[in-house]
């Protein structure tokens, strides 16, 4: 397991914003959690925060529809 780079974080955020609905977003969030817990995905505190903000932002925009 290696530290995620900026490219990985940017890709994750891009994937988050492409998610079409809340169910898919929850599934994606779950998948990220599993990857983090297994050590496959290592994020710095700052990167984790950016991913969380992307997830929250996407969740809010889906709920606003």
C-alpha positions in Angstrom: 0.0 0.0 0.0 1.4 3.3 -1.0 0.4 6.9 -0.2 -2.2 8.1 -2.7 -0.9 10.9 -4.9 -2.6 14.0 -6.2 -3.6 12.1 -9.4 -5.4 9.4 -7.4 -7.2 12.0 -5.3 -8.2 14.0 -8.4 -9.5 10.8 -10.0 -11.5 9.9 -7.0 -13.1 13.3 -6.9 -13.8 13.1 -10.6 -15.5 9.7 -10.1 -17.5 11.1 -7.2 -18.9 14.0 -9.3 -19.8 11.6 -12.1 -22.0 9.5 -9.8 -25.7 9.7 -10.9 -27.6 9.0 -7.7 -27.5 8.8 -4.0 -27.6 5.0 -3.9 -24.5 4.8 -6.1 -22.8 7.5 -4.0 -23.4 5.6 -0.8 -22.0 2.4 -2.5 -18.9 4.3 -3.7 -18.3 5.8 -0.2 -18.6 2.3 1.2 -16.1 1.0 -1.3 -13.6 3.9 -0.5 -14.0 3.0 3.2 -13.2 -0.6 2.6 -10.1 0.3 0.5 -8.9 2.6 3.3 -9.5 0.0 6.0 -7.7 -2.6 4.0 -4.7 -0.3 3.6 -5.1 -0.3 -0.2 -5.9 3.4 -0.3 -3.8 5.6 1.9 -4.8 9.3 2.1 -3.2 12.1 4.1 -5.5 14.0 6.4 -5.8 16.8 3.8 -6.6 14.3 1.0 -9.2 12.6 3.1 -10.8 15.9 3.8 -10.9 16.8 0.1 -12.5 13.4 -0.7 -15.0 13.9 2.1 -15.9 17.4 0.9 -16.4 16.0 -2.7 -18.7 13.3 -1.2 -20.6 15.8 0.8 -20.9 18.3 -2.0 -22.2 15.6 -4.4 -24.6 14.3 -1.8 -26.0 17.8 -1.2 -26.4 18.4 -5.0 -28.2 15.0 -5.4 -30.5 15.8 -2.5 -31.3 19.2 -3.9 -32.7 17.7 -7.1 
